[in-house]
Amino acid sequence: MFLMKQIVVIVILLAGLTAPTTAGEMVDFSAPEPAVMDGIEGVLGAFDAYPIVAIGEQHGIQELGAFYVALIQHPEFAQKVDAVVMEYGNALYQEVADRYAAGEDVPYSEVRQIWSDAIGRIPGGTEILYGQVYAAIREVNRGLPEAEQIRVLLGDPPIDWSGVETREDLLPVQQQRETHFAGVVIEQVLERGLRGLVITGGPHLDRTATRMPELPTPDEGQTLAIPFAPTRLMQQIVEEAYPGRTWVVIVHTGFSDEDCNAAVEARMESWAAPTMAVVRGSWLEGLTCQKFPAAIMINPASGGGADQMMGAPSGVTLAAPVSQITQADAYLYVGKRDGLTMSPFAPDIYLDADYFNEQSRRHRILFGEPLDPTEVLRGNPRLYVDRFPAG
């Protein structure tokens, strides 16, 4: 989720893909142009046909955070959506989330536990955009009758960090991430006949991969902080129970190959952010370019880290699921790759000594060393591409 000092780079390659040499081999532009529409109108319109709209993001992009807030604030959102299911939400604090979203007075020190204690993030700073999403829902609810208010549902499994002393304490919870998230969507939304917006990392929505890429056995002297759970992905579990009930949207973050990225973004020149494009039947469905970033960076001893590949051995090459784009229903454009920016960290990590110390304790549990205050002060880079310089 965060970028500080690079310690480990894991290169993710498409399984079985032979790297093309030209942009023309990566994209078949002879296929029809995708149907495009305003991004907010596209999401709202999808709820007319699907009870679940799931947005697969790359975490921390400021333009995407602005899109979420504008979507939630749209007058039709509360009329069409009953709940927002957040990946960055520790289900231990569901009651806190309910009270906060309903407009009750809840101390910030309690509210921030919702996202800062989620097991799916690496200890350190948290991009402020996620707190803004929760605040936007609360503000919209202020103007609604109690029966019509939007509920926030927390997708990460419950964990009480006060009882965590070792990495082994985390493993049982970490391995529940996919099944717990799917259970929230199924039991709290679909089984109740409600409609929900899901906000999560793109890999959780892959319908074709059998599971998350597994980390290999470490070499002697190396340890894995958190191995992957040998389970199906969240969206696969949901679709097995409720097939065809989810509209999956993947966010454009560009492509690692410069020629491919230039060719694709040239076709998007007329797209005004935010734009949603329908994948099926268009050239988007035939993309073979590697989605940017091609590397996941793990940053022990810094202010944070990357998404899920925690504690992997250095120099490991993994096979990744097939393109998230080609199996999705829609593609969300909020800006060109090189213009996307990172949300800054919430100030807690800089100004609250107790908060910093607790995040540092968790970082030591995961990686064997505490947070580096100097690295933390550097914060996120301004540009998203600078978060993955090896991409």
QUIMOSUL-V453667 format. One record per residue. N is the residue number from 1. RES is the residue in one letter. D_FIRST is the distance of its C-alpha to the first C-alpha in Angstrom with 1 decimal. Layout:
N_RES_D_FIRST, N_RES_D_FIRST
//
This chain:
1_M_0.0, 2_F_3.7, 3_L_7.0, 4_M_10.2, 5_K_13.0, 6_Q_12.9, 7_I_14.5, 8_V_14.2, 9_V_13.9, 10_I_14.5, 11_V_16.4, 12_I_16.4, 13_L_19.9, 14_L_21.5, 15_A_24.0, 16_G_27.5, 17_L_26.8, 18_T_29.1, 19_A_27.5, 20_P_29.6, 21_T_31.1, 22_T_31.4, 23_A_29.6, 24_G_32.6, 25_E_32.0, 26_M_28.4, 27_V_29.3, 28_D_32.6, 29_F_33.2, 30_S_36.6, 31_A_35.1, 32_P_35.2, 33_E_33.0, 34_P_30.6, 35_A_31.6, 36_V_29.5, 37_M_29.3, 38_D_27.6, 39_G_24.1, 40_I_24.8, 41_E_28.3, 42_G_27.0, 43_V_24.7, 44_L_27.6, 45_G_30.1, 46_A_28.3, 47_F_28.9, 48_D_32.6, 49_A_32.4, 50_Y_29.4, 51_P_28.5, 52_I_24.8, 53_V_22.7, 54_A_19.2, 55_I_16.6, 56_G_14.1, 57_E_11.2, 58_Q_8.4, 59_H_5.8, 60_G_6.6, 61_I_9.9, 62_Q_12.7, 63_E_15.5, 64_L_14.2, 65_G_14.0, 66_A_17.5, 67_F_18.6, 68_Y_17.7, 69_V_19.6, 70_A_22.5, 71_L_22.7, 72_I_22.9, 73_Q_25.5, 74_H_27.6, 75_P_31.0, 76_E_30.9, 77_F_27.5, 78_A_29.0, 79_Q_32.0, 80_K_30.2, 81_V_27.2, 82_D_27.7, 83_A_24.1, 84_V_20.4, 85_V_18.4, 86_M_14.9, 87_E_12.4, 88_Y_10.8, 89_G_14.2, 90_N_16.0, 91_A_19.4, 92_L_21.2, 93_Y_21.1, 94_Q_22.4, 95_E_25.6, 96_V_23.8, 97_A_21.9, 98_D_25.4, 99_R_27.1, 100_Y_24.6, 101_A_24.6, 102_A_28.4, 103_G_28.7, 104_E_29.7, 105_D_29.2, 106_V_26.3, 107_P_25.3, 108_Y_21.8, 109_S_21.4, 110_E_21.7, 111_V_19.8, 112_R_16.5, 113_Q_16.8, 114_I_16.1, 115_W_12.4, 116_S_11.9, 117_D_13.8, 118_A_12.2, 119_I_12.1, 120_G_9.3, 121_R_6.7, 122_I_7.1, 123_P_9.7, 124_G_9.5, 125_G_9.0, 126_T_7.9, 127_E_8.3, 128_I_12.0, 129_L_12.2, 130_Y_11.7, 131_G_14.6, 132_Q_16.5, 133_V_16.5, 134_Y_18.1, 135_A_20.4, 136_A_21.5, 137_I_22.6, 138_R_24.5, 139_E_26.2, 140_V_27.4, 141_N_28.7, 142_R_30.8, 143_G_33.0, 144_L_33.4, 145_P_35.8, 146_E_34.3, 147_A_35.0, 148_E_33.1, 149_Q_29.9, 150_I_26.5, 151_R_24.9, 152_V_21.3, 153_L_20.6, 154_L_17.9, 155_G_16.6, 156_D_15.2, 157_P_18.1, 158_P_19.7, 159_I_19.2, 160_D_20.9, 161_W_19.2, 162_S_22.5, 163_G_23.9, 164_V_21.3, 165_E_22.7, 166_T_21.7, 167_R_19.3, 168_E_22.1, 169_D_21.9, 170_L_18.5, 171_L_19.5, 172_P_21.7, 173_V_19.1, 174_Q_16.3, 175_Q_18.9, 176_Q_19.7, 177_R_16.4, 178_E_18.0, 179_T_21.4, 180_H_20.6, 181_F_18.6, 182_A_21.5, 183_G_23.9, 184_V_22.7, 185_V_23.1, 186_I_26.4, 187_E_28.0, 188_Q_26.9, 189_V_27.1, 190_L_29.0, 191_E_31.7, 192_R_32.4, 193_G_33.0, 194_L_30.3, 195_R_27.8, 196_G_24.1, 197_L_21.0, 198_V_18.0, 199_I_14.5, 200_T_12.1, 201_G_10.2, 202_G_12.9, 203_P_13.8, 204_H_15.0, 205_L_17.5, 206_D_19.1, 207_R_22.8, 208_T_24.0, 209_A_22.1, 210_T_23.6, 211_R_20.4, 212_M_17.0, 213_P_17.7, 214_E_19.1, 215_L_18.5, 216_P_22.0, 217_T_24.0, 218_P_23.1, 219_D_25.8, 220_E_28.0, 221_G_26.4, 222_Q_22.8, 223_T_20.9, 224_L_18.2, 225_A_16.0, 226_I_15.6, 227_P_17.5, 228_F_17.0, 229_A_19.4, 230_P_22.3, 231_T_22.3, 232_R_22.3, 233_L_19.3, 234_M_19.2, 235_Q_20.9, 236_Q_23.5, 237_I_24.5, 238_V_24.8, 239_E_26.9, 240_E_29.1, 241_A_30.1, 242_Y_30.1, 243_P_30.5, 244_G_30.2, 245_R_28.9, 246_T_25.4, 247_W_24.7, 248_V_21.4, 249_V_19.8, 250_I_17.2, 251_V_15.7, 252_H_16.9, 253_T_14.6, 254_G_17.5, 255_F_18.7, 256_S_18.6, 257_D_22.4, 258_E_23.6, 259_D_26.9, 260_C_25.4, 261_N_22.9, 262_A_25.8, 263_A_28.1, 264_V_25.8, 265_E_24.8, 266_A_28.5, 267_R_29.3, 268_M_26.9, 269_E_28.6, 270_S_30.4, 271_W_27.4, 272_A_26.8, 273_A_23.2, 274_P_22.5, 275_T_24.4, 276_M_24.3, 277_A_26.0, 278_V_27.6, 279_V_26.8, 280_R_30.0, 281_G_32.9, 282_S_31.3, 283_W_30.2, 284_L_26.6, 285_E_27.6, 286_G_28.8, 287_L_25.9, 288_T_25.3, 289_C_23.0, 290_Q_19.7, 291_K_16.9, 292_F_14.7, 293_P_12.6, 294_A_14.8, 295_A_12.8, 296_I_9.8, 297_M_9.3, 298_I_9.5, 299_N_10.0, 300_P_12.5, 301_A_14.5, 302_S_12.2, 303_G_10.2, 304_G_7.0, 305_G_5.8, 306_A_4.5, 307_D_5.0, 308_Q_8.6, 309_M_10.7, 310_M_11.1, 311_G_14.1, 312_A_15.5, 313_P_18.6, 314_S_18.6, 315_G_19.8, 316_V_19.5, 317_T_20.1, 318_L_19.3, 319_A_20.7, 320_A_18.4, 321_P_19.7, 322_V_21.7, 323_S_20.4, 324_Q_18.5, 325_I_20.5, 326_T_24.0, 327_Q_23.9, 328_A_22.5, 329_D_25.0, 330_A_23.6, 331_Y_21.4, 332_L_19.9, 333_Y_20.2, 334_V_18.7, 335_G_19.4, 336_K_19.8, 337_R_17.2, 338_D_18.1, 339_G_18.4, 340_L_15.0, 341_T_13.5, 342_M_10.3, 343_S_10.7, 344_P_11.6, 345_F_10.6, 346_A_13.2, 347_P_16.1, 348_D_16.3, 349_I_14.5, 350_Y_17.2, 351_L_20.2, 352_D_20.3, 353_A_21.4, 354_D_21.6, 355_Y_18.0, 356_F_16.9, 357_N_19.2, 358_E_18.0, 359_Q_14.4, 360_S_15.9, 361_R_18.2, 362_R_15.5, 363_H_13.8, 364_R_17.4, 365_I_18.0, 366_L_15.2, 367_F_15.7, 368_G_19.1, 369_E_18.4, 370_P_17.4, 371_L_15.0, 372_D_16.5, 373_P_17.5, 374_T_18.1, 375_E_14.7, 376_V_13.2, 377_L_15.8, 378_R_14.7, 379_G_11.7, 380_N_9.6, 381_P_11.9, 382_R_14.0, 383_L_13.8, 384_Y_11.1, 385_V_13.2, 386_D_13.1, 387_R_9.5, 388_F_11.1, 389_P_14.6, 390_A_15.9, 391_G_15.3
//
